[in-house]
């Protein structure tokens, strides 16, 4: 891929839990994500990993494990999103029929605003856990400095853009 000109690769990591990956019908194992990030880095390709918080079985502990997992596999950037029941999906039909949805304001259906609780977390707690994911991943001065001065041009540009825009601070203000 590097020889073909790939510079950026988005990985749908989703979760560190095999059970959750199976429920999402991913067909992957957590170690697949770790291998992929390692191979991308070895070949100078920027790795962006996306994860989902707020599935029905998520707990504060399982989301904490996700944060540790993301630190361990160490993608160039991590994007954490809240599980959102978009109309027309099986998730929406299931969530609607079980009265799981607590927010029908369509403006909040952006994968950043929690619209549903989990079995153990309130909607507000899911939102807090999302902020904790970002704070945990990007809160390290060494990670930010490595990104800001990275040899990989894409990584360097992304981190500088995020710093200029105050992206992490803005995510923390979402209620």
C-alpha positions in Angstrom: 0.0 0.0 0.0 2.8 2.4 0.8 4.4 1.8 -2.6 1.0 2.5 -4.2 0.9 5.9 -2.5 -1.3 5.2 0.5 -0.6 7.8 3.2 -3.6 7.5 5.5 -5.6 4.4 6.5 -8.8 4.4 8.6 -9.3 1.4 10.8 -12.7 0.6 12.3 -11.3 -0.9 15.5 -14.6 -0.4 17.3 -13.8 -2.3 20.5 -11.2 -4.3 22.4 -13.8 -6.9 23.2 -14.2 -9.9 21.0 -17.8 -10.3 22.2 -18.6 -6.7 21.1 -16.9 -7.1 17.8 -19.0 -10.2 17.2 -22.2 -8.4 18.1 -21.2 -5.7 15.5 -20.6 -8.5 12.9 -17.0 -7.2 12.4 -15.4 -10.6 11.6 -12.2 -9.4 13.3 -10.4 -10.0 16.6 -8.9 -7.3 18.8 -5.4 -8.5 17.9 -6.1 -7.8 14.3 -6.3 -4.1 15.0 -3.0 -4.2 16.9 -1.3 -6.0 13.9 -2.8 -3.6 11.4 -1.5 -0.5 13.3 1.9 -2.0 13.7 2.1 -2.9 9.9 0.9 0.6 8.9 3.5 2.3 11.1 6.3 0.0 9.8 5.4 1.2 6.3 5.1 4.9 7.1 1.3 5.0 6.7 -0.8 7.2 9.0 -3.2 5.1 11.1 -6.5 6.5 12.2 -8.5 4.2 14.5 -12.2 4.6 15.3 -13.9 3.2 18.4 -17.4 3.0 19.6 -18.6 3.6 23.2 -22.1 3.2 24.6 -23.1 -0.2 23.3 -25.8 -1.8 25.5 -23.3 -3.8 27.5 -20.7 -1.1 28.0 -19.7 -0.3 31.6 -17.3 2.2 33.0 -14.8 -0.7 33.3 -15.2 -1.9 29.7 -14.7 1.6 28.4 -11.6 2.0 30.6 -10.3 -1.2 29.0 -10.9 0.3 25.6 -8.8 3.3 26.6 -6.0 1.0 27.7 -6.3 -1.0 24.5 -6.0 2.2 22.3 -2.9 3.2 24.2 -1.4 -0.2 23.7 -2.0 -0.4 19.9 -1.0 3.3 19.6 -2.6 4.5 16.4 -1.5 7.9 15.1 -4.9 9.3 16.0 -8.0 7.8 17.7 -11.5 8.8 17.1 -14.1 7.8 19.7 -17.7 7.8 18.8 -21.0 7.2 20.7 -23.1 4.3 19.4 -26.0 6.2 17.7 -29.3 4.6 16.6 -29.7 6.0 13.1 -33.2 5.6 11.7 -33.5 2.8 9.2 -30.9 0.6 11.0 -31.6 -2.6 13.0 -30.1 -0.8 16.0 -32.7 2.0 15.7 -35.5 -0.5 15.5 -34.2 -2.5 18.5 -33.5 0.6 20.6 -36.9 2.1 19.8 -38.9 -1.1 20.6 -37.1 -1.5 23.9 -37.4 2.2 24.9 -33.6 2.5 25.0 -33.6 5.9 23.1 -33.8 8.9 25.4 -33.1 11.6 22.9 -35.0 12.1 19.7 -33.4 15.5 18.9 -32.0 14.6 15.5 -29.4 17.3 15.8 -27.7 15.1 18.4 -27.5 12.1 16.1 -23.9 12.9 15.2 -22.0 10.1 17.1 -20.7 12.7 19.5 -23.8 13.2 21.6 -25.1 10.2 23.7 -28.7 9.5 22.9 -29.1 6.3 24.9 -27.9 4.8 28.2 -26.3 1.4 28.5 -27.4 -1.3 31.0 -25.2 0.3 33.6 -24.4 3.9 32.5 -26.8 6.8 32.2 -26.8 8.8 29.0 -24.8 11.5 30.9 -22.3 8.9 32.0 -21.8 7.6 28.5 -21.1 11.2 27.4 -18.6 11.6 30.2 -16.9 8.4 29.2 -16.5 9.7 25.7 -14.7 12.7 27.0 -12.6 10.5 29.2 -11.5 8.5 26.1 -10.3 11.7 24.4 -8.7 13.0 27.5 -6.9 9.8 28.1 -5.6 9.4 24.5 -4.7 13.0 23.8 -4.0 14.2 27.4 -0.4 13.0 27.4 2.0 15.9 26.6 4.5 13.4 25.2 1.8 12.0 22.7 1.0 15.6 21.6 4.6 16.6 21.2 5.4 13.4 19.2 2.4 14.2 17.0 3.3 17.8 16.6 6.9 17.0 15.6 6.3 13.6 13.9 8.4 12.5 10.9 5.2 11.4 9.2 3.9 14.5 7.4 0.3 13.5 7.7 0.5 12.9 11.4 2.4 16.2 11.9 -0.3 18.1 10.0 -3.2 16.5 11.8 -1.8 17.2 15.2 -1.0 20.8 14.3 -4.5 21.3 12.9 -6.1 19.8 16.0 -4.0 22.1 18.2 -4.9 25.2 16.2 -8.6 24.3 16.3 -8.7 23.3 19.9 -10.4 20.1 18.9 -10.0 18.2 22.2 -11.2 21.2 24.3 -14.3 21.5 22.1 -15.2 17.9 22.6 -15.0 18.3 26.3 -17.7 21.0 26.3 -20.4 18.8 24.8 -23.0 18.0 27.3 
